[in-house]
Amino acid sequence: MSAVWKERLVALAPFLKTKKVIVFGTGKGGASVRVALEGNGVAVAGFIDNRVETNGEFNGIPVAAPVSL
C-alpha cells in the first residue's frame, strides 16, 4: 500500500471507527487495507470477493460474493 493511501486511511480512521467497514478483495491489496485499518483502530466487518474459493471466511472475517449484496 502506498504512503498516500496510508495517509488517507489514517485521516479517515476517526470516521470509519463508527461504521461497518467491508473491504473488497482478499488478495494482497485487501489484506494490506485490513492491516492498515485495524492498525488505526478500525474493525473490518467483512470482505467481498469474486473468487468462489475465498467465500466463507478469510483470517476469521466473513467473506461474501458480490452477488450477495
DAJONOR-V924779 format. One record per residue. PHI is phi in radians with two decimals (* if undefined). OMEGA is omega in whole degrees, -180 to 180 (NA if undefined). Layout:
phi->PHI omega->OMEGA
phi->PHI omega->OMEGA
//
This chain:
phi->* omega->-178
phi->-1.27 omega->179
phi->-1.08 omega->179
phi->-1.09 omega->-180
phi->-1.17 omega->178
phi->-1.08 omega->178
phi->-1.07 omega->180
phi->-1.13 omega->179
phi->-1.12 omega->178
phi->-1.09 omega->180
phi->-1.16 omega->-179
phi->-1.46 omega->-174
phi->-0.89 omega->-180
phi->-1.02 omega->178
phi->-1.23 omega->-176
phi->-1.19 omega->-180
phi->-1.08 omega->-179
phi->-1.72 omega->-175
phi->-2.12 omega->169
phi->-1.51 omega->-176
phi->-1.78 omega->177
phi->-2.05 omega->-179
phi->-1.84 omega->176
phi->-1.56 omega->176
phi->1.74 omega->177
phi->-2.00 omega->176
phi->-1.44 omega->-178
phi->-1.01 omega->-179
phi->-1.10 omega->180
phi->-1.10 omega->179
phi->-1.14 omega->178
phi->-1.13 omega->178
phi->-1.11 omega->179
phi->-1.04 omega->-180
phi->-1.08 omega->180
phi->-1.13 omega->179
phi->-1.11 omega->-178
phi->-1.13 omega->176
phi->-1.17 omega->178
phi->-1.95 omega->174
phi->1.39 omega->-180
phi->-1.81 omega->179
phi->-1.42 omega->175
phi->-1.64 omega->-177
phi->-1.40 omega->-179
phi->-3.12 omega->177
phi->-2.18 omega->169
phi->-2.05 omega->-179
phi->-2.56 omega->179
phi->-1.30 omega->-176
phi->-1.32 omega->-177
phi->-1.04 omega->-176
phi->-1.16 omega->179
phi->-1.66 omega->180
phi->-1.22 omega->-177
phi->2.27 omega->-177
phi->-2.76 omega->177
phi->-2.39 omega->-177
phi->0.90 omega->177
phi->1.40 omega->-180
phi->-1.96 omega->-178
phi->-1.04 omega->177
phi->-2.19 omega->179
phi->-2.23 omega->175
phi->-1.39 omega->179
phi->-0.99 omega->-179
phi->-1.15 omega->180
phi->-1.37 omega->178
phi->-1.34 omega->NA
//
